[in-house]
Amino acid sequence: MIRIGLAGWGDQDKLYGTPEAARQKLVTYGKLFSVVEVDSSYYAVQPVRNMEKWTSETPEGFSFVVKAYQGMTGHTRGRIPFPNEGAMFRAFRESLAPMQEKGKLAGALFQYPPWFDCTREHVRLLREARVRMGDVPCMLEFRHRSWFEADMRERTLDYMRRDGWMHSVCDEPQVGDGCVPIVEAVTDEKLTLVRFHGRHAAGWHSSGQPNWRDVRYLYRYSEEELSKWAKRLRRLEEQTGELLVIFNNNSGGDAADNARQLMAMLGQPVPPLPELPPPAGEQLSLFD
């Protein structure tokens, strides 16, 4: 089964065309898509009350992919607002409990930074992180090419299978070492994740720049690009029980359009977006 959604729901303005839809964004989102990625958890471990609220606002069968807090993936370079790493992981796990209890947690997404290359020390950190997460399903995404170089590709995938990491397959710009190629492979028979980051090569390494949010994921996938992906997704679907697809090309507001476009390509129902009815005068003018 293939399920398609977006990275975040708050900034997807084109989904909320009525005042009511804008007031209840997640409720509205849950009528349009069946999965979402929670990105706010990357910037701060979310209070349990937030996770309870989001869980209650979504329908049965809805799933959350929750991005791991940045201190857990080395993005903070050692600076964490917790007494120690154990406390950090424990707080994150506890925040996931409401979603896990209601069967709405697809998994925690561990996206490692571009400088996290394939070394023995980094493999040790991966193993440590997986043990700390216990029974929480975990997805793994790399941003350094060394993990999937010709001589390491199968070894990396085998390691992920042994330690219980679900593969996060990526579509992203191919610029230098700080990216990974499309690796069409499954490491968990129950679930696989696919994330579309866009292909804006010039903006990919924009971290630290004031406008990085506006340029890194500024890309709209073409009909041809999505058509090729539809075939890939069908192949992946044959190897895993559930295939979750997340569009993260949000910089220009293209994620929702591309997601709905791909849903249509795959023969899935595409719910209509909330829209205000035309003004009464405009309706009457049809008969003038």
ChimeraX attribute file (.defattr): number of C-alpha atoms within 10 A of each C-alpha:
attribute: neighborCount
match mode: 1-to-1
recipient: residues
	/A:1	13
	/A:2	18
	/A:3	18
	/A:4	22
	/A:5	27
	/A:6	25
	/A:7	26
	/A:8	20
	/A:9	20
	/A:10	13
	/A:11	13
	/A:12	18
	/A:13	13
	/A:14	15
	/A:15	21
	/A:16	21
	/A:17	13
	/A:18	14
	/A:19	12
	/A:20	11
	/A:21	18
	/A:22	19
	/A:23	11
	/A:24	13
	/A:25	19
	/A:26	21
	/A:27	17
	/A:28	20
	/A:29	25
	/A:30	20
	/A:31	14
	/A:32	20
	/A:33	20
	/A:34	19
	/A:35	26
	/A:36	26
	/A:37	25
	/A:38	20
	/A:39	17
	/A:40	14
	/A:41	19
	/A:42	20
	/A:43	13
	/A:44	14
	/A:45	21
	/A:46	18
	/A:47	14
	/A:48	17
	/A:49	11
	/A:50	12
	/A:51	18
	/A:52	16
	/A:53	13
	/A:54	15
	/A:55	23
	/A:56	14
	/A:57	17
	/A:58	20
	/A:59	13
	/A:60	13
	/A:61	11
	/A:62	20
	/A:63	26
	/A:64	23
	/A:65	24
	/A:66	24
	/A:67	22
	/A:68	27
	/A:69	26
	/A:70	21
	/A:71	21
	/A:72	22
	/A:73	20
	/A:74	17
	/A:75	17
	/A:76	12
	/A:77	10
	/A:78	11
	/A:79	10
	/A:80	15
	/A:81	11
	/A:82	12
	/A:83	8
	/A:84	9
	/A:85	16
	/A:86	12
	/A:87	12
	/A:88	17
	/A:89	20
	/A:90	12
	/A:91	16
	/A:92	21
	/A:93	19
	/A:94	14
	/A:95	20
	/A:96	23
	/A:97	17
	/A:98	20
	/A:99	22
	/A:100	19
	/A:101	10
	/A:102	15
	/A:103	15
	/A:104	21
	/A:105	21
	/A:106	25
	/A:107	24
	/A:108	25
	/A:109	26
	/A:110	25
	/A:111	22
	/A:112	20
	/A:113	17
	/A:114	16
	/A:115	14
	/A:116	21
	/A:117	19
	/A:118	17
	/A:119	11
	/A:120	9
	/A:121	11
	/A:122	12
	/A:123	15
	/A:124	11
	/A:125	15
	/A:126	19
	/A:127	16
	/A:128	11
	/A:129	18
	/A:130	20
	/A:131	13
	/A:132	15
	/A:133	15
	/A:134	10
	/A:135	10
	/A:136	17
	/A:137	18
	/A:138	23
	/A:139	28
	/A:140	20
	/A:141	20
	/A:142	24
	/A:143	20
	/A:144	21
	/A:145	22
	/A:146	20
	/A:147	20
	/A:148	19
	/A:149	14
	/A:150	9
	/A:151	10
	/A:152	14
	/A:153	14
	/A:154	14
	/A:155	13
	/A:156	16
	/A:157	19
	/A:158	14
	/A:159	14
	/A:160	20
	/A:161	16
	/A:162	10
	/A:163	13
	/A:164	19
	/A:165	26
	/A:166	26
	/A:167	25
	/A:168	26
	/A:169	23
	/A:170	23
	/A:171	20
	/A:172	21
	/A:173	21
	/A:174	16
	/A:175	16
	/A:176	11
	/A:177	13
	/A:178	19
	/A:179	21
	/A:180	24
	/A:181	17
	/A:182	13
	/A:183	14
	/A:184	14
	/A:185	16
	/A:186	23
	/A:187	22
	/A:188	19
	/A:189	14
	/A:190	12
	/A:191	23
	/A:192	27
	/A:193	25
	/A:194	21
	/A:195	22
	/A:196	23
	/A:197	25
	/A:198	24
	/A:199	20
	/A:200	19
	/A:201	18
	/A:202	12
	/A:203	18
	/A:204	21
	/A:205	18
	/A:206	15
	/A:207	12
	/A:208	8
	/A:209	9
	/A:210	8
	/A:211	11
	/A:212	16
	/A:213	16
	/A:214	14
	/A:215	21
	/A:216	24
	/A:217	27
	/A:218	24
	/A:219	22
	/A:220	20
	/A:221	20
	/A:222	10
	/A:223	13
	/A:224	9
	/A:225	10
	/A:226	16
	/A:227	16
	/A:228	10
	/A:229	14
	/A:230	16
	/A:231	12
	/A:232	12
	/A:233	19
	/A:234	14
	/A:235	13
	/A:236	21
	/A:237	19
	/A:238	13
	/A:239	17
	/A:240	18
	/A:241	14
	/A:242	19
	/A:243	21
	/A:244	23
	/A:245	26
	/A:246	24
	/A:247	25
	/A:248	24
	/A:249	28
	/A:250	25
	/A:251	19
	/A:252	14
	/A:253	19
	/A:254	20
	/A:255	27
	/A:256	25
	/A:257	15
	/A:258	20
	/A:259	24
	/A:260	20
	/A:261	18
	/A:262	21
	/A:263	19
	/A:264	12
	/A:265	14
	/A:266	15
	/A:267	8
	/A:268	14
	/A:269	11
	/A:270	14
	/A:271	10
	/A:272	10
	/A:273	16
	/A:274	17
	/A:275	13
	/A:276	9
	/A:277	9
	/A:278	8
	/A:279	8
	/A:280	8
	/A:281	8
	/A:282	10
	/A:283	11
	/A:284	9
	/A:285	8
	/A:286	7
	/A:287	6
	/A:288	5
